[in-house]
Amino acid sequence: MRQVREGEIITIQSYKHDGSIHRTWKDNLVLKTSEHSIIVCNDHTLVTEANGRKWKTREPALVYFHDKYWFNIVTMIRKTGISYYCNLASPFVIDDLGIKYIDYDLDIKVFPDGDKKLLDIDEYIKHGEKWDYPKEIDYILRESVKILVDWIENGKGPFSDGYVKLWYDRYCELNN
């Protein structure tokens, strides 16, 4: 796996189980790297969908990846409060094109008031049938939902009180 440095700009690419590109986010600033994880931030970054449609994000977002967990966590910093979008996905890898992972459709949205919702179950079922998701991946993803719910309910990792302030402050510092 390619090594990245704090302060480096990197692209994020998500793929589907069949290897097709799903979505690309340009211009993510690397805030922290460790042996197993990476934290990046983007703000009004260009996103390109698989069908070629392009759009820009509306707010700063911290993105947490770990090479042992089957999810990544997007922390959206909005005027109305902090929201989280948790993608059930393969652990990340990094190569010359950027951070890469396989998106497995299921998502957990956490609202500023702490309410959470499991999203895209129908899409997960449809793609699971289409691409014949192995039983092992289904099991791993179900267990990953449990881990995420535990993290959310107990303020672990990106859901901890100091996470947003620490890493958004670091983004502002590096971005100047």
Backbone bond lengths (Angstrom), bond angles and torsions (degrees), N, CA, C in turn:
res aa  C-N    CA-C-N  psi(-1)  N-CA   C-N-CA  omega(-1)  CA-C   N-CA-C  phi
1 M - - - 1.455 - - 1.533 108.01 -
2 R 1.320 115.79 135.06 1.460 122.04 179.27 1.524 110.23 -65.19
3 Q 1.307 115.97 142.15 1.463 121.29 176.11 1.525 109.49 -87.71
4 V 1.318 116.63 138.23 1.461 121.66 175.33 1.520 107.99 -118.17
5 R 1.328 115.02 158.29 1.461 121.12 -178.29 1.516 110.22 -113.98
6 E 1.305 115.18 150.17 1.456 120.20 173.26 1.522 107.76 -60.64
7 G 1.324 116.37 137.25 1.454 122.04 -177.74 1.521 113.72 93.22
8 E 1.321 117.55 -10.96 1.461 122.27 178.78 1.532 109.78 -76.41
9 I 1.325 116.19 148.58 1.463 122.10 173.93 1.526 107.67 -96.35
10 I 1.338 116.19 132.62 1.460 120.49 -175.14 1.534 109.59 -139.21
11 T 1.319 115.74 154.01 1.466 122.88 176.75 1.525 108.77 -95.76
12 I 1.339 116.07 148.13 1.465 121.97 172.71 1.527 107.05 -111.67
13 Q 1.345 115.84 132.64 1.457 120.99 177.95 1.521 109.44 -127.48
14 S 1.333 115.52 125.65 1.461 118.52 173.23 1.524 108.27 -106.95
15 Y 1.318 114.15 145.08 1.453 123.12 -178.83 1.520 108.87 -123.56
16 K 1.311 116.05 166.12 1.452 121.84 172.05 1.533 108.09 -99.98
17 H 1.311 116.30 169.01 1.462 122.97 -175.07 1.530 112.50 -56.05
18 D 1.326 117.47 -31.18 1.469 120.87 -179.04 1.525 113.01 -81.77
19 G 1.351 117.13 1.59 1.459 121.15 178.75 1.513 114.58 93.56
20 S 1.313 117.61 -4.17 1.472 120.06 179.88 1.530 110.12 -76.97
21 I 1.329 114.95 146.54 1.467 120.26 178.84 1.525 108.63 -66.88
22 H 1.322 116.03 141.40 1.464 121.72 179.48 1.524 110.59 -109.21
23 R 1.333 116.58 -50.93 1.473 120.71 -175.30 1.529 108.60 -162.00
24 T 1.340 115.83 148.33 1.469 122.16 178.61 1.522 109.72 -130.57
25 W 1.321 115.57 133.79 1.470 122.66 174.72 1.525 107.81 -113.47
26 K 1.324 117.00 124.07 1.460 121.52 178.71 1.526 110.02 -88.40
27 D 1.301 116.21 162.93 1.470 124.15 165.75 1.522 114.82 54.01
28 N 1.315 115.48 64.23 1.456 122.74 174.44 1.520 107.89 -105.01
29 L 1.311 116.71 124.63 1.460 121.65 -178.97 1.523 109.39 -86.53
30 V 1.333 116.85 123.75 1.458 121.86 179.34 1.532 108.72 -74.41
31 L 1.334 115.92 121.01 1.465 121.87 -179.21 1.518 112.27 -98.96
32 K 1.339 116.27 -35.29 1.465 120.25 -176.67 1.514 108.92 -153.40
33 T 1.306 115.15 139.77 1.450 121.04 170.84 1.525 107.63 -129.64
34 S 1.303 115.54 146.33 1.465 120.80 173.59 1.518 107.09 -142.46
35 E 1.301 116.53 -176.07 1.456 120.14 -178.10 1.532 111.91 -58.27
36 H 1.343 117.03 -34.41 1.456 119.71 -173.88 1.527 115.37 -120.16
37 S 1.339 117.89 -9.89 1.463 118.11 -173.74 1.518 112.20 -138.76
38 I 1.328 113.51 166.31 1.460 120.84 175.98 1.529 107.53 -146.57
39 I 1.322 115.55 141.77 1.458 121.72 175.37 1.519 106.80 -122.58
40 V 1.340 115.65 128.97 1.464 121.74 177.32 1.522 108.36 -126.64
41 C 1.340 115.18 165.21 1.457 120.21 175.71 1.519 108.63 -137.86
42 N 1.324 115.01 144.12 1.458 120.24 172.95 1.522 107.95 -136.61
43 D 1.322 115.47 160.21 1.461 121.00 179.36 1.529 107.44 -150.55
44 H 1.307 116.19 120.81 1.461 121.76 -177.36 1.535 110.57 51.90
45 T 1.321 114.82 47.05 1.460 120.50 -177.84 1.529 110.75 -90.48
46 L 1.306 115.64 153.07 1.458 121.96 179.68 1.528 110.02 -76.13
47 V 1.330 115.61 129.27 1.458 122.76 177.09 1.525 107.43 -117.32
48 T 1.326 116.26 133.43 1.464 121.29 177.22 1.519 108.51 -118.37
49 E 1.325 115.50 124.80 1.463 122.36 178.62 1.533 109.57 -83.18
50 A 1.318 116.34 163.83 1.472 121.77 179.81 1.518 111.96 -57.41
51 N 1.327 117.77 -32.44 1.468 121.07 -178.61 1.532 112.87 -84.30
52 G 1.348 116.81 4.94 1.458 121.13 177.75 1.519 114.60 94.68
53 R 1.339 117.84 -12.18 1.472 120.36 178.64 1.514 109.46 -62.52
54 K 1.332 115.23 137.72 1.462 121.38 -179.49 1.520 109.52 -119.56
55 W 1.326 115.53 144.48 1.452 121.75 176.49 1.525 108.45 -155.10
56 K 1.318 116.77 167.99 1.468 121.16 178.66 1.520 110.22 -116.44
57 T 1.324 115.34 142.87 1.458 119.75 175.86 1.524 108.73 -66.00
58 R 1.343 116.26 155.94 1.462 120.71 -173.46 1.516 114.89 -99.30
59 E 1.330 117.11 -12.37 1.457 119.78 -175.37 1.525 110.16 -150.79
60 P 1.332 116.46 166.17 1.464 118.77 175.08 1.535 109.84 -62.55
61 A 1.319 115.39 143.44 1.460 120.89 178.25 1.525 109.84 -139.50
62 L 1.316 115.46 127.09 1.459 122.13 171.68 1.519 106.84 -90.86
63 V 1.326 117.27 136.55 1.464 119.93 -179.19 1.526 108.43 -125.71
64 Y 1.331 115.19 124.28 1.462 123.54 -177.22 1.529 109.31 -108.26
65 F 1.327 115.11 126.70 1.468 121.87 176.48 1.522 109.00 -123.88
66 H 1.327 116.05 147.31 1.461 121.47 176.48 1.524 108.05 -139.27
67 D 1.325 116.85 140.90 1.471 118.80 -175.97 1.526 114.00 -85.54
68 K 1.332 117.64 2.10 1.466 120.74 176.59 1.534 112.58 -112.09
69 Y 1.333 117.18 -19.24 1.461 120.63 -178.04 1.521 111.26 -100.37
70 W 1.323 115.75 146.06 1.461 122.44 -179.67 1.523 110.53 -93.45
71 F 1.315 116.12 52.97 1.461 122.70 174.55 1.512 108.92 -164.46
72 N 1.323 115.69 160.86 1.454 121.94 167.31 1.520 106.73 -133.60
73 I 1.316 115.56 156.96 1.457 120.50 -170.87 1.520 109.74 -126.75
74 V 1.330 115.59 122.93 1.461 122.88 177.38 1.525 107.42 -104.06
75 T 1.329 115.32 120.15 1.465 121.59 177.82 1.517 107.25 -101.82
76 M 1.334 116.73 114.36 1.465 121.56 -177.74 1.522 109.05 -99.40
77 I 1.321 114.86 121.22 1.461 121.63 -176.11 1.525 108.10 -96.31
78 R 1.330 115.22 101.60 1.462 121.38 -175.54 1.526 110.30 -115.14
79 K 1.319 115.15 158.74 1.466 120.30 176.73 1.520 111.28 -61.20
80 T 1.329 116.79 -29.52 1.458 121.56 -178.77 1.527 112.57 -84.15
81 G 1.330 117.28 -2.63 1.462 121.69 179.83 1.513 111.88 129.21
82 I 1.309 114.72 176.50 1.465 121.85 -178.37 1.526 109.13 -86.40
83 S 1.334 115.86 129.35 1.458 122.60 173.46 1.525 107.81 -120.17
84 Y 1.316 115.53 154.40 1.459 120.95 178.06 1.521 109.32 -125.14
85 Y 1.320 115.10 143.14 1.450 121.99 173.52 1.515 106.10 -126.30
86 C 1.319 116.98 112.80 1.458 121.90 -175.55 1.522 108.92 -106.11
87 N 1.304 116.54 116.78 1.460 122.83 179.66 1.523 109.39 -91.62
88 L 1.333 117.17 123.86 1.456 120.15 170.54 1.521 105.41 -77.50
89 A 1.333 115.63 118.26 1.461 120.33 -168.27 1.519 109.53 -158.39
90 S 1.323 114.78 162.97 1.463 119.28 176.00 1.530 109.27 -64.46
91 P 1.343 116.63 157.79 1.460 118.45 170.36 1.531 109.46 -57.37
92 F 1.321 115.99 151.18 1.462 120.36 -175.96 1.527 112.21 -78.88
93 V 1.313 114.93 158.48 1.461 123.65 167.10 1.522 106.88 -132.30
94 I 1.315 116.12 159.62 1.461 120.81 176.58 1.515 108.36 -125.76
95 D 1.333 115.74 132.80 1.451 121.00 172.13 1.525 108.21 -135.91
96 D 1.321 117.06 -165.70 1.463 120.57 -176.96 1.526 113.01 -63.80
97 L 1.335 117.86 -20.61 1.459 120.95 179.55 1.524 112.53 -88.41
98 G 1.329 117.64 -16.10 1.454 120.39 177.52 1.512 113.62 133.04
99 I 1.336 115.01 -158.55 1.456 122.93 176.79 1.527 107.12 -82.33
100 K 1.334 116.11 131.62 1.463 120.47 -177.83 1.520 110.64 -130.96
101 Y 1.335 114.84 147.03 1.464 120.56 174.13 1.521 108.93 -157.80
102 I 1.336 115.49 164.20 1.463 121.71 175.21 1.522 107.64 -99.89
103 D 1.320 116.21 124.47 1.456 123.48 178.84 1.532 108.72 -86.64
104 Y 1.331 115.63 124.90 1.464 119.95 -179.39 1.529 113.07 -105.71
105 D 1.320 116.67 31.40 1.460 124.03 167.65 1.529 115.09 74.27
106 L 1.317 118.25 -47.96 1.461 120.26 -177.60 1.526 110.54 -64.83
107 D 1.321 115.59 140.19 1.458 121.31 179.38 1.525 108.92 -140.37
108 I 1.315 115.39 151.56 1.457 120.49 170.13 1.515 106.94 -117.81
109 K 1.320 116.16 123.68 1.461 121.91 176.43 1.527 107.01 -101.42
110 V 1.343 115.57 131.54 1.461 121.18 175.88 1.523 106.72 -116.62
111 F 1.315 115.51 122.93 1.461 122.50 -176.37 1.529 110.68 -88.13
112 P 1.334 117.34 161.67 1.472 120.01 -178.65 1.530 114.30 -54.45
113 D 1.332 117.46 -28.82 1.473 120.11 179.61 1.528 112.68 -83.89
114 G 1.354 117.11 1.51 1.458 121.11 177.94 1.518 114.45 95.06
115 D 1.342 117.26 -12.86 1.464 119.44 176.00 1.524 109.09 -61.01
116 K 1.322 116.17 146.96 1.463 120.61 179.24 1.513 109.86 -132.46
117 K 1.336 114.54 152.74 1.449 120.07 -177.45 1.528 109.39 -144.54
118 L 1.333 116.28 132.79 1.460 122.02 174.03 1.523 107.58 -83.69
119 L 1.337 116.19 125.90 1.464 122.16 -174.22 1.529 111.96 -114.59
120 D 1.316 114.89 158.89 1.466 124.18 168.53 1.528 114.66 63.92
121 I 1.331 116.30 32.37 1.466 120.33 177.42 1.528 110.18 -61.67
122 D 1.336 116.53 -41.18 1.476 120.52 -179.95 1.525 111.44 -62.54
123 E 1.320 116.60 -39.63 1.468 120.99 178.47 1.533 110.41 -65.95
124 Y 1.338 116.46 -40.49 1.460 121.30 177.75 1.534 110.73 -61.18
125 I 1.314 116.79 -44.85 1.473 120.98 179.52 1.529 110.09 -64.12
126 K 1.332 116.64 -45.94 1.472 121.28 -179.34 1.527 111.34 -60.39
127 H 1.340 117.06 -48.66 1.461 120.12 -179.27 1.527 111.83 -70.44
128 G 1.330 116.64 -33.22 1.465 120.16 177.07 1.516 111.65 -60.52
129 E 1.333 115.63 -39.51 1.469 120.35 177.25 1.528 110.90 -72.65
130 K 1.330 115.72 -43.00 1.472 120.83 -177.84 1.530 111.94 -62.55
131 W 1.343 116.03 -44.21 1.467 120.23 -174.76 1.523 112.95 -106.68
132 D 1.333 116.26 6.76 1.462 121.15 175.95 1.536 111.82 54.11
133 Y 1.330 115.27 59.26 1.467 119.04 177.03 1.528 109.41 -54.66
134 P 1.318 117.34 130.38 1.470 119.62 177.66 1.537 111.26 -63.65
135 K 1.334 115.94 150.95 1.471 120.81 178.38 1.522 111.56 -57.82
136 E 1.330 116.83 -33.51 1.465 120.79 -179.81 1.530 110.75 -62.83
137 I 1.323 116.81 -40.72 1.469 120.21 179.46 1.526 109.94 -68.74
138 D 1.317 117.28 -41.08 1.457 120.43 176.98 1.534 110.24 -58.26
139 Y 1.324 116.69 -44.88 1.464 120.96 179.02 1.534 110.96 -62.90
140 I 1.324 116.31 -46.97 1.466 121.04 -179.67 1.532 110.33 -59.29
141 L 1.312 117.44 -43.80 1.463 120.95 -178.48 1.525 111.52 -66.83
142 R 1.324 117.56 -39.90 1.471 120.37 177.09 1.530 110.43 -63.38
143 E 1.322 117.03 -41.68 1.471 120.73 177.22 1.526 110.70 -66.65
144 S 1.334 116.97 -35.37 1.468 121.21 179.16 1.521 111.44 -66.11
145 V 1.336 117.35 -34.44 1.468 120.30 174.72 1.528 108.97 -60.79
146 K 1.328 117.58 -43.21 1.475 121.16 179.05 1.522 111.00 -61.85
147 I 1.332 117.13 -42.69 1.467 120.88 178.72 1.520 110.09 -62.20
148 L 1.321 116.55 -46.64 1.470 120.43 179.65 1.527 111.60 -60.13
149 V 1.314 117.72 -45.66 1.463 120.69 179.45 1.535 109.84 -60.59
150 D 1.326 117.41 -40.39 1.470 120.95 176.38 1.526 110.72 -61.73
151 W 1.323 117.27 -46.41 1.467 120.91 178.53 1.526 110.80 -59.41
152 I 1.338 116.38 -45.03 1.467 121.27 -178.82 1.528 109.99 -61.96
153 E 1.320 116.31 -50.88 1.466 120.77 -175.38 1.519 112.96 -68.33
154 N 1.340 117.31 -25.66 1.463 120.46 -176.40 1.527 113.57 -110.42
155 G 1.332 117.19 10.62 1.460 120.81 176.00 1.516 114.02 60.91
156 K 1.322 116.58 41.47 1.465 121.12 -179.93 1.525 110.56 -92.94
157 G 1.343 115.86 156.38 1.460 121.63 174.44 1.523 111.96 53.69
158 P 1.333 117.32 -131.78 1.466 120.93 -178.37 1.531 114.30 -62.75
159 F 1.327 117.41 -11.94 1.462 121.03 179.38 1.525 112.27 -92.01
160 S 1.334 116.98 3.72 1.465 119.94 179.74 1.530 110.52 -76.37
161 D 1.315 115.22 155.67 1.461 120.69 -174.76 1.535 113.55 -57.97
162 G 1.313 117.85 -41.06 1.459 119.81 -174.19 1.516 115.49 -87.40
163 Y 1.318 118.27 -9.08 1.461 122.73 -173.36 1.525 112.49 -57.55
164 V 1.320 116.94 -52.75 1.468 120.62 -174.64 1.517 110.58 -63.20
165 K 1.327 117.21 -46.94 1.463 119.69 -179.36 1.524 110.89 -61.55
166 L 1.317 117.24 -49.16 1.468 121.42 -178.35 1.527 111.43 -56.97
167 W 1.337 116.70 -51.74 1.462 119.23 -171.69 1.520 112.91 -82.47
168 Y 1.327 118.58 -29.64 1.462 118.46 175.05 1.528 110.25 -71.98
169 D 1.331 117.48 -37.53 1.475 120.63 174.66 1.529 110.24 -60.82
170 R 1.335 116.14 -41.37 1.467 120.15 178.85 1.529 110.87 -64.80
171 Y 1.330 117.00 -38.90 1.463 121.22 175.66 1.521 110.35 -59.86
172 C 1.323 117.32 -48.03 1.466 121.06 -179.45 1.524 110.64 -61.51
173 E 1.321 117.11 -40.38 1.465 122.31 178.75 1.527 111.15 -63.05
174 L 1.339 117.33 -48.06 1.468 121.23 -178.89 1.529 112.01 -71.75
175 N 1.314 117.22 -30.04 1.450 121.96 -176.08 1.535 111.91 -76.49
176 N 1.310 116.87 -18.34 1.480 119.54 178.22 1.464 107.97 -82.36
